[in-house]
Amino acid sequence: MRIVAGKHRGRPLIAPPGPDIRPTSDRAREGLFNILEYGRSSIGLNDTRVLDAFAGTGALGLEALSRGVRHATFIEKARAAQHTIAKNIAACSEVNRATIINADATNPPPTDRPVDIAFVDPPYAARLIEPALIALNRRGWFHNETLVVAEMGTNETVTLPKFLEEVDRRKYGAALILFLLCRGRAD
């Protein structure tokens, strides 16, 4: 696993030991970032704030930092994963543009600084996408134009909350990536 593009291109990332973390593949990460930067739903990355929820290794947030985002926040509840994220952030010399929050993404702390892009990548088959999306929205992490990139297994289904509009979807091997635009607040 490595950073695919940007100023940290080629930098290897470490993963915590064990089967609990399933990082987004390099191929899927490259595809989703190409869509973010150049696709029909492109919002660009420069000077944006991103959230990497269920961060695991921090690969999505670090890829975003490598490609020019202003700040990345990583929400992760597993201690081993938090230590891994911290090591990966330090290896990329991004300590000043990154924040790690020890929390469950289905019960995040409130914020008054919503993000422009949110990566939501829970363990496959855990049925955590919908509760995380609702909780993150209720706690102020999304504004009315936040682009949410949600990853799940291709054999999974999700009922999207009414405040999200699907604008694109892509399959990469066993991964299905949904591009969702926030259009309001959770009820």
N, C-alpha and C positions, 0 to 999 in steps of 0.2 A: 504494500500500500504506500502510495506516494502522493505528493501534491502534483496535480496534472498540469497547471499553467500558472502564469503570473510570475511575480518576483521570487517566489519560493519553488518554482517549477523543478520537479525531480527530487525534492526533499523527501526522504523516507519518513513515514509516521509509524509509531509503535502502537500496538493494541494490547489491552490488558490480557493476561492469560485466561484461558477457559473459554467455553462455548457461549457465554452469555452475551457477548458483543458480536454483532454482525455489521461490519462497516459497509457503507455503500461502495460498490465496486468502482474502480478507477474509471471504467468505461461509462457507467451510469452517471458518475459525477461529472465527467467531461461533457456528456450529452446534456445534462440538466443545466450546467453553467453556460453552454453554448446557447441554449434556449433563453436563459435569463439575459444574456448579453446581446444576442442577435436575432432571436425568434420573434414571432408575431406578438408575443406577450412581453416583449423586452421592456424592462424598466431601467436597464443599466445597473451597474454596481457601484460606480464611483460615488463617494460621499454618502453611502447608505448605511443604515444600521441593520444588523441581522441577528436573528435568534437561531441557535442550534439546540432544539429541544430533544431530549433523549440522546444527548450528544455522543455517548460512547467513547470514541477516540477523538472526537472533535474535528474529524476530517471535513465535514461540510462547512463549518464555520471557518476553519483554517484555509480551505480552498477559497472561500469568499474573501478573507483577509489578503491572501496572495494576489487576488484579482482586483483589489482596490477599495474594498468597503472601508468605511471609517471606523466601525466598531463591531465586534461580535460578542454576544453573550451566549454562554453555554449553560444549559440547565441539565444537570445529571444528578441522580440520587445515589448511585453506587460509588463507594469510596475508591475502589481500585480504578474505576473509570475516571474519576475526578483527578487522581494522581497522574494517570496516563495523559489526560487532556493537558494538565499543567506542564508535563514534560514536553509534549508536542508544541505547546505554545512557546515555551522557552527555547526549544530547538529552532523555531522559526523567528525568534527575536520579536515576538508580538505581544509581550507582556503588557505594554502600555495601551494596546488597542483591544484587549480581551478581558472579559469578566467571567468567572466560573461561579455559578450559583448551585449550592447544595440543596436540591429540591426535586420533588416529583413533578413532572410536567403536567400531570392531571390535577395538581394542587399547587400551582406556582405562587410565588409571592407577588403582591401587586406592584405595578410600576406606573410611573407617570411619563415614561419615555418609550412610547410604542416603537416597534421596529418596522422597517420597510419590507423586509423579507423574513419569513419564518420557515425554517426547515423543521418538519415534524416527522421523525423517523423512529417510531417505537418498535419493539420486537415484533416480528411477524406473528400473526394469529393471536396476539394478546388483546385485541379489541380495545386499544387505548387511543386510537386516533380521534374519534368523536369526542370522548370526554376531555382529551387534552385540548382540542380546538375550542371547545366551549369554555373551559377554564382559562385558557390563555386570553381569549377575547374578553371574558368578564373581568379579568384582572388587569386589563389595560395594555396588553402586549401588542394588540392589533389596532391600527387606525383604519379609516374607511377605504384605503387603497393598498393595504398590506397584501403582498403576494405571498401566499402560503404554498410551500412545496411539501406535499405529504407523500411518504413512501410506505408501501405495503406490499404484501405478496400478491402475485398475479391471480391467485385463487381466492383472494379475500374480497369482501364487499364492505362498503361503509355507507351509512346514511349521513349525508352532509348536512350540517346545521344550515338553517335558512339564511344566515348572514354570509354564506360563502357561495360563490358562483364558480363552477368549473370552467376554465378557459382552455385547458389543454390536458392531455394525458399521453404518457409514453411508457412502453415496455422495454425493459433491459434485462434479459434473462428471466430470473425469478422475481424481479422487482417491477412493480407498477408505480409510476410516479405521477401524481396528480398536481396540476398547477391550478390554484384556487385564488380567487380575488375576494377580499373581504369587502362587504357592502353594508356594514352596519354593526350593531352591537348584539351580543347574545341576549336572549330574553331572560 
